[in-house]
Every structure is written in structure tokens, then in C-alpha cells.
């Protein structure tokens, strides 16, 4: 499914807010589960499966400083 982009610019990594190409900040590993309540807000039942490491690629927009996480390719 390809949705039209209203801004008409930017590639697959374009910022959702302003359309500027986002810069990857690398892969970060996060430990989820355990007692930290914040993860439960983000991941719900997934966080209750137990403590585990998950990887996210972090992207930052140099223009509006919007930050996005996505699952790295191949994970
Ligand atoms: Zn932006």
C-alpha cells in the first residue's frame, strides 16, 4: 500500500511532520519488562511477557526535531 504524501517530497524516511529526510541515529537496544511501569504504557501486554531486549532504529528530524523509532530491517 502506498499512500500519497501531501507534502509531495521526501523519501521513505521523510519526517511525518515536515517532510524533511530524517537522519538515522543508529540502533538502540531497550530492555523491556520487569517493574518499570513506563514500558507497560508503551507495549501493554507485551511488556508483561518478561524481561527482554528489543532493538529499535532511532531516527531524528534535523528540521523539527521529531524523533521516531522503528524496528530495524531484518529483525
Ligand atoms: Zn520534521
PDB file of the backbone (N, CA, C, O) and the ligand in Angstrom, with CONECT records:
HET     ZN  A 101       1
ATOM      1  N   UNK A   1       0.838  -1.203   0.000  1.00  0.00           N
ATOM      2  CA  UNK A   1       0.000   0.000   0.000  1.00  0.00           C
ATOM      3  C   UNK A   1       0.872   1.252   0.000  1.00  0.00           C
ATOM      4  O   UNK A   1       1.708   1.433   0.885  1.00  0.00           O
ATOM      5  N   UNK A   2       0.682   2.081  -0.959  1.00  0.00           N
ATOM      6  CA  UNK A   2       1.416   3.346  -0.995  1.00  0.00           C
ATOM      7  C   UNK A   2       0.418   4.489  -0.840  1.00  0.00           C
ATOM      8  O   UNK A   2      -0.490   4.665  -1.653  1.00  0.00           O
ATOM      9  N   UNK A   3       0.611   5.244   0.208  1.00  0.00           N
ATOM     10  CA  UNK A   3      -0.304   6.366   0.441  1.00  0.00           C
ATOM     11  C   UNK A   3       0.316   7.645  -0.105  1.00  0.00           C
ATOM     12  O   UNK A   3       1.522   7.860   0.017  1.00  0.00           O
ATOM     13  N   UNK A   4      -0.500   8.477  -0.699  1.00  0.00           N
ATOM     14  CA  UNK A   4       0.023   9.738  -1.225  1.00  0.00           C
ATOM     15  C   UNK A   4       0.508  10.648  -0.103  1.00  0.00           C
ATOM     16  O   UNK A   4      -0.109  10.744   0.958  1.00  0.00           O
ATOM     17  N   UNK A   5       1.603  11.296  -0.361  1.00  0.00           N
ATOM     18  CA  UNK A   5       2.144  12.221   0.644  1.00  0.00           C
ATOM     19  C   UNK A   5       1.709  13.648   0.292  1.00  0.00           C
ATOM     20  O   UNK A   5       2.004  14.143  -0.795  1.00  0.00           O
ATOM     21  N   UNK A   6       1.018  14.290   1.208  1.00  0.00           N
ATOM     22  CA  UNK A   6       0.527  15.649   0.943  1.00  0.00           C
ATOM     23  C   UNK A   6       1.654  16.622   0.616  1.00  0.00           C
ATOM     24  O   UNK A   6       1.479  17.526  -0.200  1.00  0.00           O
ATOM     25  N   UNK A   7       2.792  16.442   1.243  1.00  0.00           N
ATOM     26  CA  UNK A   7       3.882  17.383   1.022  1.00  0.00           C
ATOM     27  C   UNK A   7       4.537  17.161  -0.333  1.00  0.00           C
ATOM     28  O   UNK A   7       5.151  18.068  -0.893  1.00  0.00           O
ATOM     29  N   UNK A   8       4.399  15.939  -0.858  1.00  0.00           N
ATOM     30  CA  UNK A   8       4.944  15.663  -2.159  1.00  0.00           C
ATOM     31  C   UNK A   8       6.456  15.616  -2.198  1.00  0.00           C
ATOM     32  O   UNK A   8       7.043  15.687  -3.278  1.00  0.00           O
ATOM     33  N   UNK A   9       7.098  15.500  -1.059  1.00  0.00           N
ATOM     34  CA  UNK A   9       8.547  15.430  -1.040  1.00  0.00           C
ATOM     35  C   UNK A   9       8.987  14.378  -0.041  1.00  0.00           C
ATOM     36  O   UNK A   9       8.195  13.869   0.752  1.00  0.00           O
ATOM     37  N   UNK A  10      10.246  14.073  -0.101  1.00  0.00           N
ATOM     38  CA  UNK A  10      10.795  13.165   0.883  1.00  0.00           C
ATOM     39  C   UNK A  10      10.738  11.725   0.441  1.00  0.00           C
ATOM     40  O   UNK A  10       9.873  11.335  -0.343  1.00  0.00           O
ATOM     41  N   UNK A  11      11.647  10.952   0.938  1.00  0.00           N
ATOM     42  CA  UNK A  11      11.708   9.539   0.627  1.00  0.00           C
ATOM     43  C   UNK A  11      11.024   8.736   1.710  1.00  0.00           C
ATOM     44  O   UNK A  11      10.190   9.256   2.451  1.00  0.00           O
ATOM     45  N   UNK A  12      11.379   7.467   1.800  1.00  0.00           N
ATOM     46  CA  UNK A  12      10.752   6.588   2.796  1.00  0.00           C
ATOM     47  C   UNK A  12      11.067   7.010   4.232  1.00  0.00           C
ATOM     48  O   UNK A  12      10.344   6.639   5.157  1.00  0.00           O
ATOM     49  N   UNK A  13      12.126   7.774   4.422  1.00  0.00           N
ATOM     50  CA  UNK A  13      12.495   8.205   5.764  1.00  0.00           C
ATOM     51  C   UNK A  13      12.084   9.644   6.040  1.00  0.00           C
ATOM     52  O   UNK A  13      12.575  10.266   6.982  1.00  0.00           O
ATOM     53  N   UNK A  14      11.185  10.169   5.222  1.00  0.00           N
ATOM     54  CA  UNK A  14      10.787  11.555   5.413  1.00  0.00           C
ATOM     55  C   UNK A  14      10.025  11.729   6.722  1.00  0.00           C
ATOM     56  O   UNK A  14       9.259  10.857   7.135  1.00  0.00           O
ATOM     57  N   UNK A  15      10.248  12.858   7.357  1.00  0.00           N
ATOM     58  CA  UNK A  15       9.579  13.172   8.612  1.00  0.00           C
ATOM     59  C   UNK A  15       8.069  13.273   8.390  1.00  0.00           C
ATOM     60  O   UNK A  15       7.604  13.864   7.415  1.00  0.00           O
ATOM     61  N   UNK A  16       7.321  12.681   9.317  1.00  0.00           N
ATOM     62  CA  UNK A  16       5.863  12.708   9.176  1.00  0.00           C
ATOM     63  C   UNK A  16       5.309  14.108   9.369  1.00  0.00           C
ATOM     64  O   UNK A  16       4.217  14.419   8.894  1.00  0.00           O
ATOM     65  N   UNK A  17       6.041  14.934  10.049  1.00  0.00           N
ATOM     66  CA  UNK A  17       5.531  16.271  10.347  1.00  0.00           C
ATOM     67  C   UNK A  17       5.861  17.281   9.264  1.00  0.00           C
ATOM     68  O   UNK A  17       4.994  18.030   8.813  1.00  0.00           O
ATOM     69  N   UNK A  18       7.121  17.298   8.849  1.00  0.00           N
ATOM     70  CA  UNK A  18       7.534  18.380   7.954  1.00  0.00           C
ATOM     71  C   UNK A  18       8.085  17.888   6.623  1.00  0.00           C
ATOM     72  O   UNK A  18       8.333  18.693   5.726  1.00  0.00           O
ATOM     73  N   UNK A  19       8.282  16.564   6.478  1.00  0.00           N
ATOM     74  CA  UNK A  19       8.706  16.028   5.203  1.00  0.00           C
ATOM     75  C   UNK A  19      10.207  16.036   4.979  1.00  0.00           C
ATOM     76  O   UNK A  19      10.683  15.559   3.948  1.00  0.00           O
ATOM     77  N   UNK A  20      10.958  16.572   5.933  1.00  0.00           N
ATOM     78  CA  UNK A  20      12.411  16.551   5.815  1.00  0.00           C
ATOM     79  C   UNK A  20      12.925  15.127   5.984  1.00  0.00           C
ATOM     80  O   UNK A  20      12.375  14.358   6.772  1.00  0.00           O
ATOM     81  N   UNK A  21      13.956  14.776   5.263  1.00  0.00           N
ATOM     82  CA  UNK A  21      14.538  13.447   5.425  1.00  0.00           C
ATOM     83  C   UNK A  21      15.114  13.301   6.828  1.00  0.00           C
ATOM     84  O   UNK A  21      15.907  14.125   7.283  1.00  0.00           O
ATOM     85  N   UNK A  22      14.697  12.238   7.497  1.00  0.00           N
ATOM     86  CA  UNK A  22      15.156  12.023   8.857  1.00  0.00           C
ATOM     87  C   UNK A  22      16.526  11.362   8.840  1.00  0.00           C
ATOM     88  O   UNK A  22      16.855  10.611   7.923  1.00  0.00           O
ATOM     89  N   UNK A  23      17.310  11.648   9.854  1.00  0.00           N
ATOM     90  CA  UNK A  23      18.641  11.071   9.967  1.00  0.00           C
ATOM     91  C   UNK A  23      18.608   9.933  10.958  1.00  0.00           C
ATOM     92  O   UNK A  23      18.052  10.058  12.049  1.00  0.00           O
ATOM     93  N   UNK A  24      19.209   8.822  10.572  1.00  0.00           N
ATOM     94  CA  UNK A  24      19.255   7.707  11.496  1.00  0.00           C
ATOM     95  C   UNK A  24      20.276   7.982  12.590  1.00  0.00           C
ATOM     96  O   UNK A  24      21.367   8.487  12.326  1.00  0.00           O
ATOM     97  N   UNK A  25      19.909   7.647  13.808  1.00  0.00           N
ATOM     98  CA  UNK A  25      20.795   7.845  14.945  1.00  0.00           C
ATOM     99  C   UNK A  25      21.386   6.519  15.403  1.00  0.00           C
ATOM    100  O   UNK A  25      22.045   6.443  16.440  1.00  0.00           O
ATOM    101  N   UNK A  26      21.142   5.480  14.622  1.00  0.00           N
ATOM    102  CA  UNK A  26      21.699   4.182  14.964  1.00  0.00           C
ATOM    103  C   UNK A  26      20.687   3.292  15.654  1.00  0.00           C
ATOM    104  O   UNK A  26      19.546   3.681  15.902  1.00  0.00           O
ATOM    105  N   UNK A  27      21.133   2.104  15.952  1.00  0.00           N
ATOM    106  CA  UNK A  27      20.272   1.115  16.593  1.00  0.00           C
ATOM    107  C   UNK A  27      20.467   1.193  18.098  1.00  0.00           C
ATOM    108  O   UNK A  27      21.592   1.182  18.599  1.00  0.00           O
ATOM    109  N   UNK A  28      19.366   1.270  18.796  1.00  0.00           N
ATOM    110  CA  UNK A  28      19.421   1.282  20.257  1.00  0.00           C
ATOM    111  C   UNK A  28      18.764   0.021  20.784  1.00  0.00           C
ATOM    112  O   UNK A  28      17.777  -0.458  20.226  1.00  0.00           O
ATOM    113  N   UNK A  29      19.313  -0.509  21.852  1.00  0.00           N
ATOM    114  CA  UNK A  29      18.706  -1.671  22.485  1.00  0.00           C
ATOM    115  C   UNK A  29      17.952  -1.220  23.726  1.00  0.00           C
ATOM    116  O   UNK A  29      18.459  -0.435  24.528  1.00  0.00           O
ATOM    117  N   UNK A  30      16.764  -1.714  23.868  1.00  0.00           N
ATOM    118  CA  UNK A  30      15.952  -1.373  25.025  1.00  0.00           C
ATOM    119  C   UNK A  30      15.583  -2.641  25.779  1.00  0.00           C
ATOM    120  O   UNK A  30      15.254  -3.671  25.192  1.00  0.00           O
ATOM    121  N   UNK A  31      15.646  -2.529  27.081  1.00  0.00           N
ATOM    122  CA  UNK A  31      15.220  -3.641  27.906  1.00  0.00           C
ATOM    123  C   UNK A  31      13.784  -3.380  28.350  1.00  0.00           C
ATOM    124  O   UNK A  31      13.503  -2.375  29.002  1.00  0.00           O
ATOM    125  N   UNK A  32      12.906  -4.261  28.004  1.00  0.00           N
ATOM    126  CA  UNK A  32      11.509  -4.074  28.393  1.00  0.00           C
ATOM    127  C   UNK A  32      11.118  -5.130  29.404  1.00  0.00           C
ATOM    128  O   UNK A  32      11.842  -6.099  29.629  1.00  0.00           O
ATOM    129  N   UNK A  33       9.985  -4.932  29.995  1.00  0.00           N
ATOM    130  CA  UNK A  33       9.530  -5.864  31.007  1.00  0.00           C
ATOM    131  C   UNK A  33      10.025  -5.456  32.379  1.00  0.00           C
ATOM    132  O   UNK A  33      10.560  -4.362  32.563  1.00  0.00           O
ATOM    133  N   UNK A  34       9.841  -6.343  33.332  1.00  0.00           N
ATOM    134  CA  UNK A  34      10.249  -6.009  34.683  1.00  0.00           C
ATOM    135  C   UNK A  34       9.261  -5.076  35.345  1.00  0.00           C
ATOM    136  O   UNK A  34       8.055  -5.153  35.109  1.00  0.00           O
ATOM    137  N   UNK A  35       9.785  -4.196  36.175  1.00  0.00           N
ATOM    138  CA  UNK A  35       8.896  -3.410  37.023  1.00  0.00           C
ATOM    139  C   UNK A  35       8.690  -1.998  36.525  1.00  0.00           C
ATOM    140  O   UNK A  35       7.906  -1.252  37.112  1.00  0.00           O
ATOM    141  N   UNK A  36       9.374  -1.603  35.452  1.00  0.00           N
ATOM    142  CA  UNK A  36       9.245  -0.220  35.004  1.00  0.00           C
ATOM    143  C   UNK A  36       7.887   0.003  34.352  1.00  0.00           C
ATOM    144  O   UNK A  36       7.591  -0.565  33.301  1.00  0.00           O
ATOM    145  N   UNK A  37       7.076   0.824  34.976  1.00  0.00           N
ATOM    146  CA  UNK A  37       5.706   0.997  34.509  1.00  0.00           C
ATOM    147  C   UNK A  37       5.588   1.659  33.165  1.00  0.00           C
ATOM    148  O   UNK A  37       4.602   1.463  32.455  1.00  0.00           O
ATOM    149  N   UNK A  38       6.587   2.446  32.804  1.00  0.00           N
ATOM    150  CA  UNK A  38       6.505   3.183  31.559  1.00  0.00           C
ATOM    151  C   UNK A  38       6.403   2.279  30.346  1.00  0.00           C
ATOM    152  O   UNK A  38       5.707   2.587  29.378  1.00  0.00           O
ATOM    153  N   UNK A  39       7.105   1.166  30.411  1.00  0.00           N
ATOM    154  CA  UNK A  39       7.071   0.256  29.271  1.00  0.00           C
ATOM    155  C   UNK A  39       5.700  -0.354  29.085  1.00  0.00           C
ATOM    156  O   UNK A  39       5.287  -0.665  27.967  1.00  0.00           O
ATOM    157  N   UNK A  40       4.994  -0.523  30.202  1.00  0.00           N
ATOM    158  CA  UNK A  40       3.667  -1.114  30.074  1.00  0.00           C
ATOM    159  C   UNK A  40       2.724  -0.179  29.321  1.00  0.00           C
ATOM    160  O   UNK A  40       1.831  -0.622  28.599  1.00  0.00           O
ATOM    161  N   UNK A  41       2.939   1.109  29.503  1.00  0.00           N
ATOM    162  CA  UNK A  41       2.137   2.073  28.758  1.00  0.00           C
ATOM    163  C   UNK A  41       2.413   1.955  27.265  1.00  0.00           C
ATOM    164  O   UNK A  41       1.515   2.100  26.436  1.00  0.00           O
ATOM    165  N   UNK A  42       3.671   1.689  26.944  1.00  0.00           N
ATOM    166  CA  UNK A  42       4.038   1.652  25.534  1.00  0.00           C
ATOM    167  C   UNK A  42       3.718   0.313  24.892  1.00  0.00           C
ATOM    168  O   UNK A  42       3.262   0.253  23.750  1.00  0.00           O
ATOM    169  N   UNK A  43       3.958  -0.748  25.626  1.00  0.00           N
ATOM    170  CA  UNK A  43       3.889  -2.057  24.990  1.00  0.00           C
ATOM    171  C   UNK A  43       2.761  -2.935  25.514  1.00  0.00           C
ATOM    172  O   UNK A  43       2.527  -4.020  24.983  1.00  0.00           O
ATOM    173  N   UNK A  44       2.064  -2.484  26.538  1.00  0.00           N
ATOM    174  CA  UNK A  44       0.927  -3.246  27.030  1.00  0.00           C
ATOM    175  C   UNK A  44       1.315  -4.639  27.483  1.00  0.00           C
ATOM    176  O   UNK A  44       2.277  -4.830  28.226  1.00  0.00           O
ATOM    177  N   UNK A  45       0.548  -5.596  27.021  1.00  0.00           N
ATOM    178  CA  UNK A  45       0.745  -6.978  27.464  1.00  0.00           C
ATOM    179  C   UNK A  45       2.125  -7.503  27.072  1.00  0.00           C
ATOM    180  O   UNK A  45       2.677  -8.378  27.740  1.00  0.00           O
ATOM    181  N   UNK A  46       2.662  -6.973  26.011  1.00  0.00           N
ATOM    182  CA  UNK A  46       3.965  -7.425  25.549  1.00  0.00           C
ATOM    183  C   UNK A  46       5.010  -7.257  26.644  1.00  0.00           C
ATOM    184  O   UNK A  46       5.892  -8.100  26.814  1.00  0.00           O
ATOM    185  N   UNK A  47       4.899  -6.164  27.379  1.00  0.00           N
ATOM    186  CA  UNK A  47       5.880  -5.882  28.423  1.00  0.00           C
ATOM    187  C   UNK A  47       5.754  -6.847  29.585  1.00  0.00           C
ATOM    188  O   UNK A  47       6.671  -6.959  30.399  1.00  0.00           O
ATOM    189  N   UNK A  48       4.647  -7.535  29.672  1.00  0.00           N
ATOM    190  CA  UNK A  48       4.443  -8.443  30.790  1.00  0.00           C
ATOM    191  C   UNK A  48       4.953  -9.845  30.482  1.00  0.00           C
ATOM    192  O   UNK A  48       4.940 -10.712  31.355  1.00  0.00           O
ATOM    193  N   UNK A  49       5.393 -10.072  29.280  1.00  0.00           N
ATOM    194  CA  UNK A  49       5.894 -11.401  28.921  1.00  0.00           C
ATOM    195  C   UNK A  49       7.204 -11.722  29.623  1.00  0.00           C
ATOM    196  O   UNK A  49       7.627 -12.877  29.671  1.00  0.00           O
ATOM    197  N   UNK A  50       7.831 -10.708  30.157  1.00  0.00           N
ATOM    198  CA  UNK A  50       9.106 -10.936  30.820  1.00  0.00           C
ATOM    199  C   UNK A  50      10.135  -9.977  30.281  1.00  0.00           C
ATOM    200  O   UNK A  50       9.911  -9.289  29.285  1.00  0.00           O
ATOM    201  N   UNK A  51      11.258  -9.942  30.947  1.00  0.00           N
ATOM    202  CA  UNK A  51      12.285  -9.004  30.551  1.00  0.00           C
ATOM    203  C   UNK A  51      12.994  -9.493  29.296  1.00  0.00           C
ATOM    204  O   UNK A  51      13.426 -10.643  29.217  1.00  0.00           O
ATOM    205  N   UNK A  52      13.103  -8.618  28.337  1.00  0.00           N
ATOM    206  CA  UNK A  52      13.808  -8.988  27.113  1.00  0.00           C
ATOM    207  C   UNK A  52      14.351  -7.734  26.461  1.00  0.00           C
ATOM    208  O   UNK A  52      13.946  -6.611  26.761  1.00  0.00           O
ATOM    209  N   UNK A  53      15.272  -7.970  25.568  1.00  0.00           N
ATOM    210  CA  UNK A  53      15.857  -6.846  24.849  1.00  0.00           C
ATOM    211  C   UNK A  53      15.216  -6.737  23.476  1.00  0.00           C
ATOM    212  O   UNK A  53      15.064  -7.731  22.766  1.00  0.00           O
ATOM    213  N   UNK A  54      14.855  -5.554  23.122  1.00  0.00           N
ATOM    214  CA  UNK A  54      14.378  -5.326  21.767  1.00  0.00           C
ATOM    215  C   UNK A  54      15.184  -4.187  21.161  1.00  0.00           C
ATOM    216  O   UNK A  54      15.676  -3.308  21.869  1.00  0.00           O
ATOM    217  N   UNK A  55      15.309  -4.217  19.866  1.00  0.00           N
ATOM    218  CA  UNK A  55      16.113  -3.207  19.173  1.00  0.00           C
ATOM    219  C   UNK A  55      15.213  -2.281  18.375  1.00  0.00           C
ATOM    220  O   UNK A  55      14.260  -2.704  17.721  1.00  0.00           O
ATOM    221  N   UNK A  56      15.549  -1.017  18.454  1.00  0.00           N
ATOM    222  CA  UNK A  56      14.862  -0.038  17.622  1.00  0.00           C
ATOM    223  C   UNK A  56      15.892   0.809  16.905  1.00  0.00           C
ATOM    224  O   UNK A  56      16.927   1.164  17.470  1.00  0.00           O
ATOM    225  N   UNK A  57      15.603   1.122  15.677  1.00  0.00           N
ATOM    226  CA  UNK A  57      16.400   2.128  14.994  1.00  0.00           C
ATOM    227  C   UNK A  57      15.784   3.485  15.305  1.00  0.00           C
ATOM    228  O   UNK A  57      14.574   3.678  15.190  1.00  0.00           O
ATOM    229  N   UNK A  58      16.631   4.406  15.695  1.00  0.00           N
ATOM    230  CA  UNK A  58      16.153   5.724  16.078  1.00  0.00           C
ATOM    231  C   UNK A  58      16.432   6.712  14.946  1.00  0.00           C
ATOM    232  O   UNK A  58      17.548   6.796  14.432  1.00  0.00           O
ATOM    233  N   UNK A  59      15.391   7.455  14.572  1.00  0.00           N
ATOM    234  CA  UNK A  59      15.558   8.457  13.528  1.00  0.00           C
ATOM    235  C   UNK A  59      15.160   9.815  14.082  1.00  0.00           C
ATOM    236  O   UNK A  59      14.187   9.938  14.825  1.00  0.00           O
ATOM    237  N   UNK A  60      15.924  10.823  13.712  1.00  0.00           N
ATOM    238  CA  UNK A  60      15.630  12.163  14.187  1.00  0.00           C
ATOM    239  C   UNK A  60      15.522  13.115  13.011  1.00  0.00           C
ATOM    240  O   UNK A  60      16.287  13.028  12.051  1.00  0.00           O
ATOM    241  N   UNK A  61      14.562  14.022  13.098  1.00  0.00           N
ATOM    242  CA  UNK A  61      14.390  15.018  12.054  1.00  0.00           C
ATOM    243  C   UNK A  61      15.253  16.233  12.379  1.00  0.00           C
ATOM    244  O   UNK A  61      15.102  16.827  13.447  1.00  0.00           O
ATOM    245  N   UNK A  62      16.150  16.608  11.477  1.00  0.00           N
ATOM    246  CA  UNK A  62      17.026  17.755  11.742  1.00  0.00           C
ATOM    247  C   UNK A  62      16.283  19.084  11.692  1.00  0.00           C
ATOM    248  O   UNK A  62      16.802  20.108  12.136  1.00  0.00           O
ATOM    249  N   UNK A  63      15.075  19.065  11.154  1.00  0.00           N
ATOM    250  CA  UNK A  63      14.341  20.313  10.988  1.00  0.00           C
ATOM    251  C   UNK A  63      13.440  20.618  12.184  1.00  0.00           C
ATOM    252  O   UNK A  63      13.543  21.687  12.786  1.00  0.00           O
ATOM    253  N   UNK A  64      12.558  19.678  12.528  1.00  0.00           N
ATOM    254  CA  UNK A  64      11.611  19.953  13.610  1.00  0.00           C
ATOM    255  C   UNK A  64      11.915  19.137  14.854  1.00  0.00           C
ATOM    256  O   UNK A  64      11.224  19.265  15.865  1.00  0.00           O
ATOM    257  N   UNK A  65      12.948  18.297  14.791  1.00  0.00           N
ATOM    258  CA  UNK A  65      13.416  17.509  15.934  1.00  0.00           C
ATOM    259  C   UNK A  65      12.431  16.434  16.366  1.00  0.00           C
ATOM    260  O   UNK A  65      12.492  15.939  17.491  1.00  0.00           O
ATOM    261  N   UNK A  66      11.531  16.080  15.472  1.00  0.00           N
ATOM    262  CA  UNK A  66      10.673  14.931  15.720  1.00  0.00           C
ATOM    263  C   UNK A  66      11.538  13.677  15.739  1.00  0.00           C
ATOM    264  O   UNK A  66      12.429  13.517  14.904  1.00  0.00           O
ATOM    265  N   UNK A  67      11.275  12.798  16.687  1.00  0.00           N
ATOM    266  CA  UNK A  67      12.046  11.563  16.795  1.00  0.00           C
ATOM    267  C   UNK A  67      11.118  10.380  16.592  1.00  0.00           C
ATOM    268  O   UNK A  67       9.986  10.362  17.075  1.00  0.00           O
ATOM    269  N   UNK A  68      11.622   9.399  15.868  1.00  0.00           N
ATOM    270  CA  UNK A  68      10.821   8.235  15.545  1.00  0.00           C
ATOM    271  C   UNK A  68      11.636   6.974  15.792  1.00  0.00           C
ATOM    272  O   UNK A  68      12.853   6.956  15.612  1.00  0.00           O
ATOM    273  N   UNK A  69      10.948   5.936  16.202  1.00  0.00           N
ATOM    274  CA  UNK A  69      11.623   4.649  16.330  1.00  0.00           C
ATOM    275  C   UNK A  69      11.000   3.676  15.344  1.00  0.00           C
ATOM    276  O   UNK A  69       9.806   3.747  15.052  1.00  0.00           O
ATOM    277  N   UNK A  70      11.811   2.777  14.842  1.00  0.00           N
ATOM    278  CA  UNK A  70      11.262   1.722  14.020  1.00  0.00           C
ATOM    279  C   UNK A  70      12.076   0.460  14.250  1.00  0.00           C
ATOM    280  O   UNK A  70      13.207   0.506  14.733  1.00  0.00           O
ATOM    281  N   UNK A  71      11.482  -0.652  13.897  1.00  0.00           N
ATOM    282  CA  UNK A  71      12.169  -1.927  14.041  1.00  0.00           C
ATOM    283  C   UNK A  71      13.219  -2.022  12.942  1.00  0.00           C
ATOM    284  O   UNK A  71      12.914  -1.802  11.769  1.00  0.00           O
ATOM    285  N   UNK A  72      14.441  -2.345  13.311  1.00  0.00           N
ATOM    286  CA  UNK A  72      15.493  -2.430  12.287  1.00  0.00           C
ATOM    287  C   UNK A  72      15.184  -3.504  11.259  1.00  0.00           C
ATOM    288  O   UNK A  72      14.528  -4.498  11.569  1.00  0.00           O
ATOM    289  N   UNK A  73      15.650  -3.307  10.050  1.00  0.00           N
ATOM    290  CA  UNK A  73      15.449  -4.297   8.998  1.00  0.00           C
ATOM    291  C   UNK A  73      16.104  -5.612   9.388  1.00  0.00           C
ATOM    292  O   UNK A  73      17.219  -5.633   9.908  1.00  0.00           O
ATOM    293  N   UNK A  74      15.408  -6.692   9.137  1.00  0.00           N
ATOM    294  CA  UNK A  74      15.977  -7.991   9.391  1.00  0.00           C
ATOM    295  C   UNK A  74      15.702  -8.519  10.790  1.00  0.00           C
ATOM    296  O   UNK A  74      16.055  -9.655  11.107  1.00  0.00           O
ATOM    297  N   UNK A  75      15.081  -7.709  11.619  1.00  0.00           N
ATOM    298  CA  UNK A  75      14.774  -8.169  12.981  1.00  0.00           C
ATOM    299  C   UNK A  75      13.427  -8.854  13.019  1.00  0.00           C
ATOM    300  O   UNK A  75      12.996  -9.309  14.079  1.00  0.00           O
TER     301      UNK A  75
HETATM  302 ZN    ZN A 101      10.388  17.125  10.801  1.00  0.00          ZN
END
